[in-house]
Amino acid sequence: MPDLKKTLGYRYLQDTKYDRHDISSYQMPVINHTSSFKEYPDAEKVPLQRSGDHAGDDLWKVLQERRSVRNYTAENFSRTELSLLLWASQGLTAQAGKYFLRTAPSAGGLYPIETYVAVQHVEDVAPGLYHFDVRGFQLERLTSEAPGEFIAHAALDQIFISEGSATFIWSAIMRRNMCKYGHRAMRYICMDAGHICQNLLLAAEALNLKACPIAAFYDDELNYLLELDGEEESVLYLAAVGK
Ligand SMILES: Cc1cc2nc3c(=O)[nH]c(=O)nc-3n(C[C@H](O)[C@H](O)[C@H](O)COP(=O)(O)O)c2cc1C
């Protein structure tokens, strides 16, 4: 088994970080575009029923309506809504032997993703940066200042982030997954983060909140905010949520 720092996944993560000071010289390889849709024109066609045929079933409506939304009102959302978003994204739902299973699937049941929440305007939750304690189903307060503007600046100045009620930040503790899957782990870690974020986006839609996933950010600036070393644990993905 390779050392964490010798895995392809680790090297990939380090080599693809955005850095404010050299992003203008970031080497973007020239790769030709290809069609967004693949079709087999000669194949027999089997028409499918559209989700509209299930009108009234909540999940289908949520899937149809979800959109990335980047403008929010100054209205707070509630602590209950924040709780539901956290539960939908990473809540515990069952135990199978030594594994505590969650709303989102995870390769090998290893759960390498940690959730942090930057609270800007949430009723009954003071602004600040929090860590989500999955087992205790509670937030652990790390700072007492709302870091929305810092996050927006670190996310390539995507100002809308600071206007949301809360920003979810997902980091990966890569070793949790790499100790089992080695070089292949990075694939699974990113898939886990995608599942979690999608659960959050659908839950936000179901609650009539607005959300947007975000992956453009200066990695080490967000790692600095969360006091992560960027090696054992590093920020992977964000989502802004508001009304
Ligand atoms: C991996 C990933 C990264 C994204 N990063 C950003 C981002 O940094 N900023 C942003 O405004 N939107 C971001 N988006 C949102 C996409 O722009 C959006 O999903 C896409 O335009 C399709 O629109 P829809 O989500 O409304 O269907 C990201 C989406 C994904 C899946």
Ligand as a Chemical Component Dictionary entry (heavy atoms), coordinates in Angstrom:
data_LIG
# 
_chem_comp.id                   LIG 
_chem_comp.type                 NON-POLYMER 
_chem_comp.pdbx_formal_charge   0 
_chem_comp.three_letter_code    LIG 
# 
loop_
_chem_comp_atom.comp_id 
_chem_comp_atom.atom_id 
_chem_comp_atom.alt_atom_id 
_chem_comp_atom.type_symbol 
_chem_comp_atom.charge 
_chem_comp_atom.model_Cartn_x 
_chem_comp_atom.model_Cartn_y 
_chem_comp_atom.model_Cartn_z 
_chem_comp_atom.pdbx_ordinal 
LIG C1  C1  C 0 -18.787 20.270 -9.670  1  
LIG C2  C2  C 0 -19.570 21.548 -9.845  2  
LIG C3  C3  C 0 -18.944 22.752 -9.603  3  
LIG C4  C4  C 0 -19.650 23.951 -9.732  4  
LIG N1  N1  N 0 -19.023 25.118 -9.392  5  
LIG C5  C5  C 0 -19.726 26.273 -9.477  6  
LIG C6  C6  C 0 -19.124 27.499 -9.059  7  
LIG O1  O1  O 0 -17.976 27.548 -8.603  8  
LIG N2  N2  N 0 -19.874 28.620 -9.154  9  
LIG C7  C7  C 0 -21.154 28.615 -9.621  10 
LIG O2  O2  O 0 -21.782 29.679 -9.653  11 
LIG N3  N3  N 0 -21.750 27.472 -10.016 12 
LIG C8  C8  C 0 -21.080 26.293 -9.955  13 
LIG N4  N4  N 0 -21.683 25.115 -10.305 14 
LIG C9  C9  C 0 -23.083 25.124 -10.765 15 
LIG C10 C10 C 0 -23.186 24.890 -12.285 16 
LIG O3  O3  O 0 -22.832 26.060 -12.959 17 
LIG C11 C11 C 0 -24.630 24.458 -12.605 18 
LIG O4  O4  O 0 -24.900 23.237 -11.950 19 
LIG C12 C12 C 0 -24.844 24.297 -14.099 20 
LIG O5  O5  O 0 -24.795 25.543 -14.752 21 
LIG C13 C13 C 0 -26.187 23.637 -14.416 22 
LIG O6  O6  O 0 -27.257 24.397 -13.872 23 
LIG P1  P1  P 0 -28.286 23.802 -12.802 24 
LIG O7  O7  O 0 -27.503 23.366 -11.581 25 
LIG O8  O8  O 0 -29.244 24.925 -12.499 26 
LIG O9  O9  O 0 -28.964 22.630 -13.415 27 
LIG C14 C14 C 0 -21.006 23.926 -10.162 28 
LIG C15 C15 C 0 -21.627 22.697 -10.406 29 
LIG C16 C16 C 0 -20.929 21.527 -10.233 30 
LIG C17 C17 C 0 -21.643 20.208 -10.437 31 
# 
loop_
_chem_comp_bond.comp_id 
_chem_comp_bond.atom_id_1 
_chem_comp_bond.atom_id_2 
_chem_comp_bond.value_order 
_chem_comp_bond.pdbx_ordinal 
LIG C1  C2  SING 1  
LIG C2  C3  SING 2  
LIG C2  C16 DOUB 3  
LIG C3  C4  DOUB 4  
LIG C4  N1  SING 5  
LIG C4  C14 SING 6  
LIG N1  C5  DOUB 7  
LIG C5  C6  SING 8  
LIG C5  C8  SING 9  
LIG C6  O1  DOUB 10 
LIG C6  N2  SING 11 
LIG N2  C7  SING 12 
LIG C7  O2  DOUB 13 
LIG C7  N3  SING 14 
LIG N3  C8  DOUB 15 
LIG C8  N4  SING 16 
LIG N4  C9  SING 17 
LIG N4  C14 SING 18 
LIG C9  C10 SING 19 
LIG C10 O3  SING 20 
LIG C10 C11 SING 21 
LIG C11 O4  SING 22 
LIG C11 C12 SING 23 
LIG C12 O5  SING 24 
LIG C12 C13 SING 25 
LIG C13 O6  SING 26 
LIG O6  P1  SING 27 
LIG P1  O7  DOUB 28 
LIG P1  O8  SING 29 
LIG P1  O9  SING 30 
LIG C14 C15 DOUB 31 
LIG C15 C16 SING 32 
LIG C16 C17 SING 33 
# 
